[in-house]
Amino acid sequence: MRQSLFAVALAAMPLTLAAQTATAYDFMALGVGTMPCRYWLSTPQLEGEGNAWLLGWWSALNSRNNNHWVGGHTDGFGITMAIRRECREHPDKLLMNAVDAVFHKMESPPR
């Protein structure tokens, strides 16, 4: 009996360790934004799809933020170009994480 309990505990250990290293999100993301930046910039079609996706993601971030006007000093093209710069510096970063990084930079600009 003790051996079978030990075997069950041993078998469950990898699941426990995996659960601790997994990242939990409080949302579900779909589309090109869940792909790396290099994917977004790989073809004109994907670039167009990504441009539309990232502006929608940006709008959603603004709707959940206390300051609903992050990026209000520029326009959609300016926001897209800032994200493109972030992606060129970090091509393996997920597009949604690149958008988040630029959003937080614009939310709290250096003084």
Biotite code that builds the C-alpha atoms (Angstrom):
import biotite.structure as struc

atoms = struc.array([
    struc.Atom([0.000, 0.000, 0.000], chain_id="A", res_id=1, res_name="MET", atom_name="CA", element="C"),
    struc.Atom([2.776, 2.428, 0.970], chain_id="A", res_id=2, res_name="ARG", atom_name="CA", element="C"),
    struc.Atom([4.613, 1.643, -2.263], chain_id="A", res_id=3, res_name="GLN", atom_name="CA", element="C"),
    struc.Atom([1.536, 2.403, -4.382], chain_id="A", res_id=4, res_name="SER", atom_name="CA", element="C"),
    struc.Atom([1.026, 5.755, -2.606], chain_id="A", res_id=5, res_name="LEU", atom_name="CA", element="C"),
    struc.Atom([4.681, 6.571, -3.210], chain_id="A", res_id=6, res_name="PHE", atom_name="CA", element="C"),
    struc.Atom([4.288, 5.640, -6.893], chain_id="A", res_id=7, res_name="ALA", atom_name="CA", element="C"),
    struc.Atom([1.232, 7.913, -7.237], chain_id="A", res_id=8, res_name="VAL", atom_name="CA", element="C"),
    struc.Atom([3.034, 10.792, -5.516], chain_id="A", res_id=9, res_name="ALA", atom_name="CA", element="C"),
    struc.Atom([6.085, 10.294, -7.710], chain_id="A", res_id=10, res_name="LEU", atom_name="CA", element="C"),
    struc.Atom([3.952, 10.189, -10.854], chain_id="A", res_id=11, res_name="ALA", atom_name="CA", element="C"),
    struc.Atom([2.166, 13.413, -9.869], chain_id="A", res_id=12, res_name="ALA", atom_name="CA", element="C"),
    struc.Atom([5.388, 15.331, -9.212], chain_id="A", res_id=13, res_name="MET", atom_name="CA", element="C"),
    struc.Atom([6.073, 16.321, -12.856], chain_id="A", res_id=14, res_name="PRO", atom_name="CA", element="C"),
    struc.Atom([2.519, 17.663, -13.136], chain_id="A", res_id=15, res_name="LEU", atom_name="CA", element="C"),
    struc.Atom([3.026, 19.767, -10.022], chain_id="A", res_id=16, res_name="THR", atom_name="CA", element="C"),
    struc.Atom([6.335, 21.122, -11.314], chain_id="A", res_id=17, res_name="LEU", atom_name="CA", element="C"),
    struc.Atom([4.850, 21.858, -14.736], chain_id="A", res_id=18, res_name="ALA", atom_name="CA", element="C"),
    struc.Atom([1.954, 23.752, -13.177], chain_id="A", res_id=19, res_name="ALA", atom_name="CA", element="C"),
    struc.Atom([4.373, 25.952, -11.257], chain_id="A", res_id=20, res_name="GLN", atom_name="CA", element="C"),
    struc.Atom([6.328, 26.964, -14.376], chain_id="A", res_id=21, res_name="THR", atom_name="CA", element="C"),
    struc.Atom([3.335, 27.571, -16.640], chain_id="A", res_id=22, res_name="ALA", atom_name="CA", element="C"),
    struc.Atom([2.263, 31.161, -17.221], chain_id="A", res_id=23, res_name="THR", atom_name="CA", element="C"),
    struc.Atom([-1.348, 31.865, -16.352], chain_id="A", res_id=24, res_name="ALA", atom_name="CA", element="C"),
    struc.Atom([-3.307, 34.503, -18.252], chain_id="A", res_id=25, res_name="TYR", atom_name="CA", element="C"),
    struc.Atom([-6.681, 35.943, -17.376], chain_id="A", res_id=26, res_name="ASP", atom_name="CA", element="C"),
    struc.Atom([-7.672, 36.135, -21.046], chain_id="A", res_id=27, res_name="PHE", atom_name="CA", element="C"),
    struc.Atom([-7.672, 34.150, -24.247], chain_id="A", res_id=28, res_name="MET", atom_name="CA", element="C"),
    struc.Atom([-5.750, 35.578, -27.191], chain_id="A", res_id=29, res_name="ALA", atom_name="CA", element="C"),
    struc.Atom([-6.328, 34.501, -30.787], chain_id="A", res_id=30, res_name="LEU", atom_name="CA", element="C"),
    struc.Atom([-4.871, 35.404, -34.141], chain_id="A", res_id=31, res_name="GLY", atom_name="CA", element="C"),
    struc.Atom([-1.547, 36.628, -35.437], chain_id="A", res_id=32, res_name="VAL", atom_name="CA", element="C"),
    struc.Atom([-0.741, 38.340, -32.134], chain_id="A", res_id=33, res_name="GLY", atom_name="CA", element="C"),
    struc.Atom([-0.030, 34.973, -30.566], chain_id="A", res_id=34, res_name="THR", atom_name="CA", element="C"),
    struc.Atom([2.818, 34.441, -33.039], chain_id="A", res_id=35, res_name="MET", atom_name="CA", element="C"),
    struc.Atom([6.391, 35.802, -32.873], chain_id="A", res_id=36, res_name="PRO", atom_name="CA", element="C"),
    struc.Atom([7.130, 39.239, -34.325], chain_id="A", res_id=37, res_name="CYS", atom_name="CA", element="C"),
    struc.Atom([9.209, 37.700, -37.113], chain_id="A", res_id=38, res_name="ARG", atom_name="CA", element="C"),
    struc.Atom([6.073, 35.877, -38.276], chain_id="A", res_id=39, res_name="TYR", atom_name="CA", element="C"),
    struc.Atom([4.061, 39.115, -38.385], chain_id="A", res_id=40, res_name="TRP", atom_name="CA", element="C"),
    struc.Atom([6.719, 40.824, -40.493], chain_id="A", res_id=41, res_name="LEU", atom_name="CA", element="C"),
    struc.Atom([7.378, 37.834, -42.798], chain_id="A", res_id=42, res_name="SER", atom_name="CA", element="C"),
    struc.Atom([4.886, 38.679, -45.588], chain_id="A", res_id=43, res_name="THR", atom_name="CA", element="C"),
    struc.Atom([2.837, 41.715, -46.638], chain_id="A", res_id=44, res_name="PRO", atom_name="CA", element="C"),
    struc.Atom([-0.396, 39.775, -46.012], chain_id="A", res_id=45, res_name="GLN", atom_name="CA", element="C"),
    struc.Atom([0.604, 38.821, -42.457], chain_id="A", res_id=46, res_name="LEU", atom_name="CA", element="C"),
    struc.Atom([1.843, 42.350, -41.871], chain_id="A", res_id=47, res_name="GLU", atom_name="CA", element="C"),
    struc.Atom([-1.570, 43.733, -42.811], chain_id="A", res_id=48, res_name="GLY", atom_name="CA", element="C"),
    struc.Atom([-3.312, 41.155, -40.620], chain_id="A", res_id=49, res_name="GLU", atom_name="CA", element="C"),
    struc.Atom([-0.953, 41.975, -37.746], chain_id="A", res_id=50, res_name="GLY", atom_name="CA", element="C"),
    struc.Atom([-1.469, 45.724, -38.123], chain_id="A", res_id=51, res_name="ASN", atom_name="CA", element="C"),
    struc.Atom([-5.222, 45.301, -37.717], chain_id="A", res_id=52, res_name="ALA", atom_name="CA", element="C"),
    struc.Atom([-4.753, 42.833, -34.865], chain_id="A", res_id=53, res_name="TRP", atom_name="CA", element="C"),
    struc.Atom([-2.347, 45.008, -32.886], chain_id="A", res_id=54, res_name="LEU", atom_name="CA", element="C"),
    struc.Atom([-4.595, 48.080, -33.085], chain_id="A", res_id=55, res_name="LEU", atom_name="CA", element="C"),
    struc.Atom([-7.473, 45.998, -31.740], chain_id="A", res_id=56, res_name="GLY", atom_name="CA", element="C"),
    struc.Atom([-5.242, 44.634, -28.963], chain_id="A", res_id=57, res_name="TRP", atom_name="CA", element="C"),
    struc.Atom([-4.105, 48.203, -28.173], chain_id="A", res_id=58, res_name="TRP", atom_name="CA", element="C"),
    struc.Atom([-7.717, 49.350, -27.971], chain_id="A", res_id=59, res_name="SER", atom_name="CA", element="C"),
    struc.Atom([-8.543, 46.470, -25.623], chain_id="A", res_id=60, res_name="ALA", atom_name="CA", element="C"),
    struc.Atom([-5.563, 47.375, -23.410], chain_id="A", res_id=61, res_name="LEU", atom_name="CA", element="C"),
    struc.Atom([-6.815, 50.962, -23.270], chain_id="A", res_id=62, res_name="ASN", atom_name="CA", element="C"),
    struc.Atom([-10.304, 49.812, -22.317], chain_id="A", res_id=63, res_name="SER", atom_name="CA", element="C"),
    struc.Atom([-8.896, 47.843, -19.345], chain_id="A", res_id=64, res_name="ARG", atom_name="CA", element="C"),
    struc.Atom([-6.500, 50.582, -18.258], chain_id="A", res_id=65, res_name="ASN", atom_name="CA", element="C"),
    struc.Atom([-7.215, 53.458, -15.866], chain_id="A", res_id=66, res_name="ASN", atom_name="CA", element="C"),
    struc.Atom([-5.830, 55.870, -18.476], chain_id="A", res_id=67, res_name="ASN", atom_name="CA", element="C"),
    struc.Atom([-7.958, 55.096, -21.525], chain_id="A", res_id=68, res_name="HIS", atom_name="CA", element="C"),
    struc.Atom([-5.850, 57.347, -23.777], chain_id="A", res_id=69, res_name="TRP", atom_name="CA", element="C"),
    struc.Atom([-2.443, 55.631, -23.874], chain_id="A", res_id=70, res_name="VAL", atom_name="CA", element="C"),
    struc.Atom([-0.974, 56.444, -27.289], chain_id="A", res_id=71, res_name="GLY", atom_name="CA", element="C"),
    struc.Atom([-3.272, 59.440, -27.700], chain_id="A", res_id=72, res_name="GLY", atom_name="CA", element="C"),
    struc.Atom([-0.296, 61.636, -28.610], chain_id="A", res_id=73, res_name="HIS", atom_name="CA", element="C"),
    struc.Atom([0.071, 59.737, -31.911], chain_id="A", res_id=74, res_name="THR", atom_name="CA", element="C"),
    struc.Atom([-2.131, 57.770, -34.301], chain_id="A", res_id=75, res_name="ASP", atom_name="CA", element="C"),
    struc.Atom([-2.483, 54.158, -35.409], chain_id="A", res_id=76, res_name="GLY", atom_name="CA", element="C"),
    struc.Atom([0.450, 54.473, -37.802], chain_id="A", res_id=77, res_name="PHE", atom_name="CA", element="C"),
    struc.Atom([2.702, 55.864, -35.048], chain_id="A", res_id=78, res_name="GLY", atom_name="CA", element="C"),
    struc.Atom([1.700, 53.066, -32.684], chain_id="A", res_id=79, res_name="ILE", atom_name="CA", element="C"),
    struc.Atom([2.293, 50.455, -35.396], chain_id="A", res_id=80, res_name="THR", atom_name="CA", element="C"),
    struc.Atom([5.740, 51.887, -36.163], chain_id="A", res_id=81, res_name="MET", atom_name="CA", element="C"),
    struc.Atom([6.705, 51.860, -32.460], chain_id="A", res_id=82, res_name="ALA", atom_name="CA", element="C"),
    struc.Atom([5.675, 48.202, -32.226], chain_id="A", res_id=83, res_name="ILE", atom_name="CA", element="C"),
    struc.Atom([7.574, 47.433, -35.439], chain_id="A", res_id=84, res_name="ARG", atom_name="CA", element="C"),
    struc.Atom([10.744, 48.883, -33.819], chain_id="A", res_id=85, res_name="ARG", atom_name="CA", element="C"),
    struc.Atom([10.170, 46.717, -30.727], chain_id="A", res_id=86, res_name="GLU", atom_name="CA", element="C"),
    struc.Atom([9.739, 43.667, -32.950], chain_id="A", res_id=87, res_name="CYS", atom_name="CA", element="C"),
    struc.Atom([12.872, 44.358, -34.950], chain_id="A", res_id=88, res_name="ARG", atom_name="CA", element="C"),
    struc.Atom([14.830, 44.495, -31.689], chain_id="A", res_id=89, res_name="GLU", atom_name="CA", element="C"),
    struc.Atom([13.138, 41.315, -30.378], chain_id="A", res_id=90, res_name="HIS", atom_name="CA", element="C"),
    struc.Atom([12.008, 39.196, -33.377], chain_id="A", res_id=91, res_name="PRO", atom_name="CA", element="C"),
    struc.Atom([11.221, 36.131, -31.230], chain_id="A", res_id=92, res_name="ASP", atom_name="CA", element="C"),
    struc.Atom([8.924, 38.062, -28.863], chain_id="A", res_id=93, res_name="LYS", atom_name="CA", element="C"),
    struc.Atom([5.234, 37.321, -29.329], chain_id="A", res_id=94, res_name="LEU", atom_name="CA", element="C"),
    struc.Atom([3.474, 40.182, -31.107], chain_id="A", res_id=95, res_name="LEU", atom_name="CA", element="C"),
    struc.Atom([1.037, 40.567, -28.196], chain_id="A", res_id=96, res_name="MET", atom_name="CA", element="C"),
    struc.Atom([3.974, 40.934, -25.786], chain_id="A", res_id=97, res_name="ASN", atom_name="CA", element="C"),
    struc.Atom([5.623, 43.494, -28.074], chain_id="A", res_id=98, res_name="ALA", atom_name="CA", element="C"),
    struc.Atom([2.384, 45.490, -28.096], chain_id="A", res_id=99, res_name="VAL", atom_name="CA", element="C"),
    struc.Atom([2.210, 45.268, -24.305], chain_id="A", res_id=100, res_name="ASP", atom_name="CA", element="C"),
    struc.Atom([5.825, 46.472, -23.983], chain_id="A", res_id=101, res_name="ALA", atom_name="CA", element="C"),
    struc.Atom([5.232, 49.525, -26.193], chain_id="A", res_id=102, res_name="VAL", atom_name="CA", element="C"),
    struc.Atom([1.911, 50.207, -24.467], chain_id="A", res_id=103, res_name="PHE", atom_name="CA", element="C"),
    struc.Atom([3.614, 50.309, -21.062], chain_id="A", res_id=104, res_name="HIS", atom_name="CA", element="C"),
    struc.Atom([6.410, 52.522, -22.402], chain_id="A", res_id=105, res_name="LYS", atom_name="CA", element="C"),
    struc.Atom([3.830, 55.016, -23.707], chain_id="A", res_id=106, res_name="MET", atom_name="CA", element="C"),
    struc.Atom([1.789, 54.683, -20.529], chain_id="A", res_id=107, res_name="GLU", atom_name="CA", element="C"),
    struc.Atom([4.772, 55.687, -18.387], chain_id="A", res_id=108, res_name="SER", atom_name="CA", element="C"),
    struc.Atom([7.120, 57.728, -20.568], chain_id="A", res_id=109, res_name="PRO", atom_name="CA", element="C"),
    struc.Atom([10.568, 58.533, -19.131], chain_id="A", res_id=110, res_name="PRO", atom_name="CA", element="C"),
    struc.Atom([10.823, 61.913, -17.456], chain_id="A", res_id=111, res_name="ARG", atom_name="CA", element="C"),
])
